[in-house]
Amino acid sequence: MKQKRIVVTGAPGTGKTSVINSLEANGYRCFHEVIRSMTAKAKNKGSKKPVSNPLMFVEDPLQFNKNLLSGRVQHYMESKNASDTILFFDRGIPDVLAYMDFFDQPYPAEFEEACRKNQYDSVLILPPWKEIYVSDNERLESYDEAEKLHEQLLDTYQRFGYEPILVPKTSVQERLHFIIEAFNLQ
């Protein structure tokens, strides 16, 4: 059976980590998000004033995003050697471009090339959900920004030919069931 690479994405605070953890607890191979530790590290080195853009904490925003892109491409490459047939990713390579576009940060052609060259099979997107949204030390965006980022993520994935599947606003268990049903993972 051919491998299937599935991205789980969405704006901050939509429940992605809970869904990824649930998928993993049910035996699916998951590649975890790399930016939270990068943002925490950058924030600890930088200013303590509150801002929504994690790049405000780094000396070289382009290098920060190159490192993020590299981490996501590395996950994609690692997936090629995995024996699992179903692989989930907590965010995908196009997320880097979506955030850079959202924050009006230019990027070289290599960023778009990485998106075209490393294609996933499906994209699941979790919509903003005010009732569960919580900001924390690494989630810096306001709920309003989360809603705008959702639209940016949709636009970016569609730009690269994806048709994101919207995951309903339900419990983690019901979201897991939705995903299992959507991909016939029984």
HELIX and SHEET records of a PDB file:
HELIX    1   1 LYS A   16  ALA A   25  1                                  10    
HELIX    2   2 ILE A   35  LYS A   45  1                                  11    
HELIX    3   3 PRO A   54  PHE A   57  5                                   4    
HELIX    4   4 PRO A   61  LYS A   80  1                                  20    
HELIX    5   5 ILE A   93  PHE A  102  1                                  10    
HELIX    6   6 ALA A  109  LYS A  117  1                                   9    
HELIX    7   7 TYR A  143  ARG A  159  1                                  17    
HELIX    8   8 VAL A  172  ALA A  182  1                                  11    
SHEET    1   A 5 ARG A  29  PHE A  31  0                                        
SHEET    2   A 5 ILE A  86  ASP A  90  1                                        
SHEET    3   A 5 LYS A   4  GLY A  10  1                                        
SHEET    4   A 5 SER A 122  LEU A 126  1                                        
SHEET    5   A 5 ILE A 165  LEU A 166  1                                        
END                                                                             
